Amino acid sequence: MSAHSRPPIRSYNKGGIIVLPQAEVAEMRCRRDVDGLCRTLEHADRLTATYAAEFLADIGGPTATDALLRCLRNPDEDPVIIHVVIQCLGQLRERRAVPDLIAALRSRDQRGWIGDEAVRALGEIGDPRAVQPLVDMLISYTSLGSEVLDALTRIGDARAVPGLLAALWFMLPRPDDDSRDDLGTEAVRTLGWFADPRAAPALAFLVGMSAMPSALRRAAAEALRQTDVTSVAGYGCFTYADAALGDPDQRISEAIAEMLSTTRPGLYTLRHSVTHPDPAVRRSACFGLGAQEDAQDVPALRTRLSEDADVAVRRAAAHALARTGCEEAMTALVGALSDGAIHEDVAYALAAVHPPPTDQLLTLLADGTNQQRLGAATALGLLGERRAAPGLLVLLTDATALPVRVAAVDALGRLRHLPAAPPLIGLLTDPEAPGRLRARAAWALGRMGATEAEPVLRQALSEPVESIRLRAAEALGLLPGSPPTVASLAQAAQDPSPDVQEAALQALGNLGSLARPALRTLLATTEGRLRPRVVTLLARCADITDLDTLTAIAIEDETQAALHAVDGIARLRDPRTVDALCRIIDRPEKPGFQLDFALRTTALRGLCRIQVAGRPDPSAAAALMACYMGEAGYRSHEAAREAVNTLADRMRSA
């Protein structure tokens, strides 16, 4: 049908906004009336035809696809409709459209925006025939580079790599033009996605170019990490990459180290670099050798762990040794628990080993030095080793060094060893005990689920030491709760410390419906930065009695709280919320308020999910249809379309 023969758009003016035509395409979608939608696509006005095309794509099937192809191939068709039809054919991944879409690419000078949409559709279809035309566009139309790169990634054909390499240099940033920074980085990431060895020399060269933006060099390093470079002829191409072992950007140096560990020349470089004068190079070399997980590197790593003057190098050596998993490495790590600067890293490394050296750790817990006991307690807690509980309880006494006592408390919490609750309660209530120890005791009581500790944890919310109040609030959020606990947490939500306020609110949120009355009270009295948080928590546990409160916030508020409120209403899935959701959808847009679209989207999704006896609620369905054909369908079209599709699917399955 010629664009000139289509009827004019039937619309009306509502508050100065042009509203969609009164067509019945949404009802057709719900009835799966494909023939009716095909007729609408062919004969209706431009706007209604585009909506019919979208629903045909959502339904799919040969009849719908044939109608869309006929429309695409009509030389007299309205370009606006062609634009939408191309989107639809991409959604359907219709390979018969590929020649027409390639032709649309080449006619970009006449109808550029149609060619742009064809790029995206070809990517969704994924046909290799589009690779060369798309690569040609990278050089001809660099402004469209991001869309072309995404399309080539979706197609996933390695024949794109030579063309990408040729076009890469046209997309790299220039000193006088920083607009290409992101495009160059995206091109490098695309090459990394292909993981093609042919790209390795170019990527290595980019890594070594210090003048390039850090993001681009980081992307090149990550791309090399993903690429199997063992087949690359001539390892000299990695000369630039070798120099990056000492790069100040740790992500770059580690990616290069891991890449080098996959080749024999690279391993040679790493093994010689563990003694390099630059500690950054030594650290990266340790990381790379750990990635190889080769027991022959243990002696060199063990030397770095015990003798290197740089803490970062010793830390990297510890994690590398853990990855080897051999007995010699475990012995070295257990010995390194006495290194005060890295004992925690060593403990985490030991906890990641399988099987872990638990017997050695238990021995150290009982007979080691304070530093060794500290590391052993940390590792055993991370491992969940319940045999450690008696030894940990022994370490709670005043005779033990404070750091070791703290580590023992944390470990008992991680083990959830309930027999430890009485001594931990004693620590928490001891005013002479260090504040740090009392705070950790509060945390451990919550972690192990010690319900008998609720009264003392509530009292701890009034302690003068902030860390104790903070950990007590967190702990109460991990317990089942009670009305007195809710009251105490509601009071703690007014604490002078923002961290304690947040912990108390989070704890109330964890208690769910039990905390609902307190959250309502807080909502009435809270202003400022905490108000959106209170609204969020109330919305998660709201019932129908909160509908008026949440609706008022969703309509009148101009902060993030409005979005949380409408989300709470949508969660109810109650027919009584239909009017409220419609009011939110029709809420007038407010200048500068960025959440209007999100509000309508959430409300539309809420309408389509309301059910009665397992079937879509009739009042909600009628309201959704009215919204789709009204102002909301114009301002939030994709969300309204999604909601109609969801409703149609639910009607079909009911």
C-alpha angles and dihedrals in degrees: 000000000000118000088232092057096053116107118251120267111273106220142140135216118251116181092333093309123114108236127208122268120271096251124143098230093124091055089047089053092052091049090045087234097171094167091053092050090049090053090047091051091052102041112019129094119281098266096044090046092055091052091049089052091054093051091047088056091048091053096039127183134128096287093052093045094049091052091051092048091051089052092049092051095048104107092202096050122126110266091225090058091044089054092055093041090056089053090051095050089050090052089052091045089226108183093193087071095058098094091048092048092049088052088051089055091055093047091055093119090064099040105011098173091054089054090050091055089047089059091058093044092051089053092052093047091051098207114159090219087078096057100089096042089050093048089051089056092056091071098034097046111024089166087071093045097113094055092045092050091050091050092050090050091052092050090049097197113151090214085082093067100083090049091047091052091050092049094042094083091055090056100047117109120263128209091246096042121049092170089090096058094095094040093053091049091049091050090053091049089051090054088049091053090057090049088204116166090218089072095052098091092050092046092049090051091052092049090057095049102098090185091067120093114272092239091057094047090047090052090050091051092049090048090054090049089057094046126090099230097173091098096050110119113232114021090211087089087077095062091103092047093051090061090057091070087091096043113139089227102084094201090059096046094047093048091051092046091053091048092050091051090067095064133060094233089046092053089049088055093048094048091053092044095061087081096042115136091237111080091207089060092047091051092051091046090054090050092051094048089051090055088057091054091206118158091212089071093057096093092054092045091046089054091051090048095053104030112027114111093211116086094208091055092050090048092051091047091053093054091044092053091050090056092057091058095199125141095248090054092050091052090052092049094049088052091050091061086088090063102102094199096058106018092115092051089048090051092052090047091052091048089057094054120101116239094019121214093248096155091056091047092050089052091052091047089058103035109014131105119273091264092050092047090051093053093042092051091051093048095045091050091051090048092051090232103172093190086073094064098090092048091047092052089055089057094060093080123108090247091070121088113261098243090052092049090051091050090049092051091050091048093051089051092051090048090051088223101175095190085069092064097091096053090043091051087051091054092048093051096043107105090195094057118099113268092236091056093047091050092052090047089056091051092048092051091055093044092054093046096241100175091181087067095064096097094051092043089054089052090049089063086075097051117124091229109087096209091057092050090047096051092043091055091048091048094051089055089060095054128078092254135211137217092270089052091050090052092050093048091048088055091046089055085072092053116137089238114082090209092055090046091054093046091050092049091048090051090052089051090052090054091061120189091005088068096044097102091048092049091051090053092047091050090057093051105033125092136167126029095349095057097080088049093053091047090051093052093045091048091056094057100026124134130198092278088069093057098100093046094049092044092054091050093047093051102037106029120093098197137077086277089079091062092048090051095053089046088056091051091049090051091061092067088198125147087227089069095062096094092046093050091049091051090052091049090051093045108134113252113253120216112254094009105127097190100067092101093047091050093054092044093053092045092049091051089049092055094053092052098055110111139177119201091347095308131098111272109253094221092050091047092050091048091050092052090050091050092050093052093041138060095302091059087057099044098037102023101155092048091049091048091050091050093051090050091050090049091049092051092049092048090051095049096043 
